[in-house]
Amino acid sequence: MSAGQVTKEAAAAAGSGAFAASGDRWLFSGALTFDDAMAVLEQAAELPLPKSGIVDMAGLVHADSAALAVLLELRKRGAAEKRRLSFTALPPMLESLARVYGIEDLLFAQ
């Protein structure tokens, strides 16, 4: 296993992911998959959007395409609240999935 990879077992042990406010940004930690996407969105809805607009995804330990749906929904919320969100430290696998689905411009536009 190369550096930065996490086994499915380790991701399962990490449990459902969550966003947390940290200063003027959000930090994500844990897994973000089909199994927990709705719970993550519901939890995020309870937080005010980050003042800086930065959503740091460095703590993401496991993801599937549902993570992209969550990020798109957060972008939509940001637009509705007239806030630009910027996702940082996305794992390369998630960036690759966004390219495959043709949505990288929606997620990574600055």
VOVOLO-57509 format. One record per residue (C-alpha): z, y, x; residue number from 1. Coordinates in steps of 0.2 Angstrom, whole numbers, plus 2048, in hexadecimal, padded with zeros to 3 digits. Example, Ala and Ser with C-alpha at 12.3 -4.5 7.8 and 13.67 -1.06 7.14 Angstrom:
BEGIN
   up  north  east  resi
  827    7EA   83E     1
  824    7FB   844     2
This chain:
BEGIN
   up  north  east  resi
  800    800   800     1
  7FB    811   807     2
  807    820   807     3
  807    829   7F6     4
  804    819   7EC     5
  811    813   7E1     6
  812    801   7D9     7
  811    7FF   7C7     8
  823    7F7   7C8     9
  829    807   7D1    10
  821    812   7C3    11
  829    808   7B5    12
  83A    80A   7BE    13
  837    81C   7BE    14
  835    81C   7AB    15
  82D    829   7A0    16
  829    83A   7A9    17
  82F    84B   7A4    18
  82C    85D   7A8    19
  83A    868   7AE    20
  83B    87B   7B0    21
  83E    880   7C2    22
  83F    892   7C5    23
  82E    899   7BF    24
  825    888   7BF    25
  826    877   7B7    26
  828    867   7C1    27
  823    856   7BB    28
  82B    846   7C1    29
  829    834   7BB    30
  81B    82B   7B3    31
  80E    832   7A7    32
  804    824   79E    33
  7FF    81F   78C    34
  810    818   78A    35
  819    829   78C    36
  80C    836   789    37
  812    83B   778    38
  825    83C   77E    39
  820    847   78D    40
  816    853   782    41
  824    854   775    42
  831    858   784    43
  825    865   78B    44
  823    86D   77A    45
  836    871   77B    46
  834    87B   78B    47
  82D    88D   78D    48
  81D    88D   797    49
  820    891   7A9    50
  81F    8A3   7AD    51
  815    8A0   7BD    52
  809    894   7B3    53
  80C    887   7C1    54
  80E    875   7BC    55
  813    86B   7CB    56
  80E    859   7C9    57
  814    853   7DA    58
  821    848   7D2    59
  814    83E   7C8    60
  817    82C   7CE    61
  80B    823   7C2    62
  7FD    829   7B6    63
  7EF    823   7AC    64
  7E2    82D   7A2    65
  7EF    832   795    66
  7F6    83D   7A2    67
  7E5    847   7A1    68
  7E8    849   78F    69
  7F9    850   791    70
  7F3    85C   79E    71
  7E5    862   792    72
  7F1    864   784    73
  7FC    86F   78F    74
  7EC    879   794    75
  7E9    87B   781    76
  7FB    881   77E    77
  7FA    88D   78D    78
  7EA    895   785    79
  7F2    896   774    80
  801    89F   77C    81
  7F5    8AA   787    82
  7FC    8A1   797    83
  7F1    89A   7A5    84
  7F8    88A   7AB    85
  7F4    883   7BD    86
  7F7    871   7C1    87
  7FC    86E   7D3    88
  7FF    85F   7DE    89
  7F5    853   7D3    90
  7F3    842   7DA    91
  7E1    83E   7E0    92
  7DF    830   7D3    93
  7E2    83C   7C5    94
  7D6    849   7CC    95
  7C9    83B   7CE    96
  7CC    836   7BB    97
  7C9    848   7B6    98
  7B8    848   7BF    99
  7B3    837   7B8   100
  7B7    83E   7A6   101
  7AE    84F   7AA   102
  7BD    859   7A7   103
  7C2    85F   7B8   104
  7BC    871   7B3   105
  7C8    871   7A4   106
  7D7    86C   7AF   107
  7D4    874   7BF   108
  7CC    885   7BB   109
  7D6    893   7C2   110
